[in-house]
Amino acid sequence: MPVRACTLADMPAVQAIYAQHVLHGTASFELEPPSPAEMAERFRHIAIDGHYPFLVAEDGARVVGFAYASEFRARPAYRFTCENSVYIAPHAQRRGIGSALMRAVITQCGALGLVEMLAVIGDAENHGSIGLHRSLGFVHVGTFRRVGYKFGRWLDVVLMQRTLRSGEA
């Protein structure tokens, strides 16, 4: 599965994939999908201003998934820790796309000197994302109980963590 750096031209496809997850899934706790312009602004903040990897996977010429890393928290002591996100088009799930995207994000984040990567997974019933992260070396480090409310039910958040490289100075 070809994985490449995302561009602003990919934002309509990225927004459409994310909108499906917002409207029909519990991985995102957003209730209304952001507009393509808002997604472009998020992309600029993460990839251009923040210099974090933001990647897409293609099937033919069609974007079928995206993944990125971003700042975990703004305080300087967190500067070696990042948080990841990965979303796959519903029709393209369970084909290894998420794994290919995340392997590339993990590699690029390690090359940037980041030490730890966190996954903040919406919905403890999101077995696909939990399994994907586990297969990539993430370990469960905690669960926030009943912190989100969507589709008429309370949702937990699963926290997973993976070491990218040695944290020695």
C-alpha positions in Angstrom: 0.0 0.0 0.0 1.7 3.3 -1.1 2.1 5.7 1.8 3.2 9.2 1.2 3.3 12.7 2.8 0.0 14.4 2.9 -0.5 17.6 1.0 -3.1 20.4 1.2 -4.6 18.9 -2.0 -5.5 15.7 0.0 -7.6 17.6 2.4 -11.0 16.9 0.8 -10.3 13.2 0.9 -8.9 13.3 4.4 -12.0 15.4 5.5 -14.4 12.9 3.9 -12.7 9.9 5.7 -12.7 11.7 9.0 -16.3 12.9 8.6 -17.4 9.3 8.3 -15.7 8.5 11.6 -17.2 11.5 13.3 -20.7 10.8 12.1 -20.8 7.1 12.5 -18.0 6.0 14.9 -16.7 6.5 18.4 -13.0 6.8 17.6 -13.4 10.6 17.5 -15.4 12.4 20.2 -16.2 15.2 17.8 -20.0 15.4 17.1 -19.9 17.5 13.9 -17.3 16.9 11.2 -14.9 19.8 10.6 -15.0 21.5 7.2 -12.3 20.9 4.6 -11.0 24.4 5.5 -10.7 23.4 9.2 -9.0 20.2 8.3 -6.5 22.2 6.2 -5.9 24.4 9.2 -5.2 21.4 11.4 -2.9 20.0 8.7 -1.0 23.3 8.6 -0.7 23.3 12.4 0.5 19.7 12.6 2.6 19.1 9.6 3.8 22.5 8.4 4.1 24.5 11.7 4.7 21.5 14.0 6.9 19.5 11.6 5.2 16.3 12.5 4.5 13.5 10.0 1.1 13.6 8.4 0.8 10.7 5.9 -1.9 9.3 3.6 -2.3 5.8 2.0 -3.5 5.5 -1.5 -5.3 2.7 -3.4 -4.7 3.6 -7.0 -5.0 7.4 -7.0 -7.6 7.4 -4.2 -6.7 8.4 -0.6 -8.1 5.6 1.6 -6.5 6.5 5.0 -4.4 8.9 6.9 -2.3 9.0 10.0 -0.3 11.6 11.8 1.6 12.4 15.0 1.1 15.6 16.9 2.2 17.4 20.0 0.9 15.7 23.1 0.9 18.8 25.3 2.2 22.3 24.8 4.5 22.5 27.8 8.2 22.1 27.0 8.8 19.1 29.2 6.5 17.1 26.9 8.6 17.9 23.8 9.9 14.3 23.3 6.4 12.8 23.5 3.8 12.7 20.7 0.3 11.5 20.2 -0.9 9.6 17.1 -4.1 9.4 15.1 -5.1 7.0 12.3 -8.3 6.8 10.3 -9.1 4.5 7.4 -12.0 4.8 5.0 -14.7 2.3 6.0 -14.5 0.3 2.7 -10.7 0.0 3.1 -10.5 -1.3 6.7 -8.8 -4.6 7.6 -6.4 -4.5 4.6 -3.2 -3.5 6.5 -3.5 0.2 5.6 -3.6 1.4 9.2 -0.5 -0.7 10.0 1.4 0.6 7.0 0.5 4.2 7.9 1.4 3.8 11.5 4.7 2.0 10.9 5.7 5.0 8.7 4.6 7.5 11.3 6.5 5.6 14.1 9.7 5.5 12.0 9.5 9.2 11.1 8.8 10.2 14.7 11.8 8.2 15.9 14.0 9.9 13.3 12.7 13.3 14.6 14.2 12.4 18.1 10.8 11.8 19.7 11.0 9.2 22.5 7.5 8.2 23.4 4.3 7.9 21.3 0.8 7.8 22.9 -2.4 6.5 21.5 -5.5 8.1 23.0 -8.2 5.7 21.7 -11.8 6.7 21.8 -14.1 3.9 23.0 -12.9 0.9 24.9 -14.9 -1.2 22.4 -12.7 0.1 19.5 -11.1 -3.3 19.2 -9.7 -2.6 15.7 -7.6 0.4 16.9 -6.6 -1.3 20.2 -5.5 -4.4 18.2 -3.6 -2.3 15.7 -1.7 -0.4 18.3 -1.0 -3.6 20.3 0.4 -5.2 17.1 2.8 -2.3 16.7 4.2 -2.6 20.2 1.9 -0.3 22.1 1.0 -1.3 25.7 -2.1 -0.5 27.6 -1.3 2.1 30.3 -4.7 3.1 31.5 -8.4 3.8 30.8 -10.4 6.9 31.5 -13.9 5.7 32.3 -17.0 7.5 31.1 -15.3 10.6 29.8 -17.2 11.0 26.5 -20.9 10.8 25.6 -21.9 10.1 22.1 -24.7 8.2 20.4 -26.6 8.0 23.6 -23.9 6.2 25.6 -20.9 6.9 27.8 -17.5 6.1 26.3 -14.2 5.2 27.8 -10.8 6.3 26.5 -8.0 3.7 26.3 -4.5 5.0 26.7 -1.6 3.1 25.1 2.1 3.9 24.8 5.1 2.9 22.8 8.7 3.7 23.2 10.2 5.0 19.9 13.9 5.2 21.0 16.1 5.5 24.0 15.5 8.6 26.0 19.1 9.1 27.0 20.5 12.6 26.5 
